[in-house]
Amino acid sequence: MIHCGKKHICPVVACILIFASILICSWKDPQLQNNITRKIFPQATAASPAGQLCRGKPAQNVITPLKDNRTFIISPYFDDRESKVTRVIGIVHHEDVKQLYCWFCCQPDGKIYVSKAKIDVHSDRFGFPYGAADIVCLEPENCDPTHVSIHQSPHGSIDQLPRFEIKNRKTETFSVDFTVCISAMFGNYNNVLQFIQSMEMYKILGVQKVVIYKNNCSHLMEKVLKFYMEEGTVEIIPWPINSHLKVSSKWHFSIDGKHIGYYGQITALNDCLYRNMQRSKFVVLNDADEIILPLKHPDWKTMMSSLQEQNPGTGIFLFENHIFPKTVSTHMFNISAWNAVPGVNILQHVHREPDRKHVFNPRKMIIDPRKVIQTSVHSVLRAYGNSVNVPMDVALIYHCRVPLQGNLPRESLIRDTTLWRYNSSLIMNVNKVLYQTVL
């Protein structure tokens, strides 16, 4: 304790002590800041190293390879459902990629903050060496990063690294009720008539947006996509995955031994989930030749309202797939103008295959995207909400394709004309599109 013999001594001593404290703190500040940061973020390696400001080159493509050619970045998304993290959707080699770091650009000072990533390769890899992955980094406090770069090291320069915008930073009100995610369109896709019919059925059922991850398609199909893009229904995400990896059109590695299965479908679906998390009330995960047909309701909005009321807390609704073989047709709705259009006329295929004993019918989903963390093709892998299998008397998936039970005689198939309930609107709408695009 300091004892002041005279009144003017105390203020002088106090000033000296304050000045000395400022000098000591200013000398220790960088070390103190890093120590505090490491306590708050144990996986952090540095805070604002060397005063670097935000650097890196803005990413130009949907699929961006890192220098290791074992890591491919799709897009980062802000996710604060559990903690304040950036979740980067990507593709990685499940064995070769051991560590990655997020280099955050903090606002408003533009400084860099480095955080070690948790690399979570999705469990549904089906034997392929590459799989969908979440690269998850805890964000620093007092920082609203707008961009992030991914690096194999916590040190060095990131001037030449791609810089990605972190999406979903701002909360938005839902702009649409239903968004359909289709991945991936490949193989010079030319099933024009069935695609248009599916699109028009989606719109009749209540869809406002269809997101398509497009690898390639025919010239005629390009014209149709251009029409729907200009209409505002379709959003095209370029998906040139075969420029980076040996892709398989099969679902399992044992079939043809490529790098990644089914054109990276699972990665695209997860990106679509997060891309629409804040702008769509529901996200529908199915293929272009699949339509979820309600049997008890006129459209998806009334169906989902009923299902949510019956299943409170449920975020995942699974619908059973049923094959309507395109090899079995009826003479009804043989519209002459449509015969010049490549593709299947679904109105002529109303016989479905019966269920097989001990064979599980795969399902597709309508989900609340805010309740899903990771999804696969036929089920979700991680979620906050419950899942429910929707009974077949409520809805089923109309899937018109090559048969799975090709040896069955016609009389063994089940005649199901549910689709015909929509025939008048469907024919009128399809004709409008065809006359503006193909015919």
Summary of the structure (lengths in Angstrom):
residues: 439
radius of gyration: 27.6
end to end distance: 96.3
largest distance: 113.1
contacts: 1404
relative contact order: 0.12
helix: 29%
strand: 31%
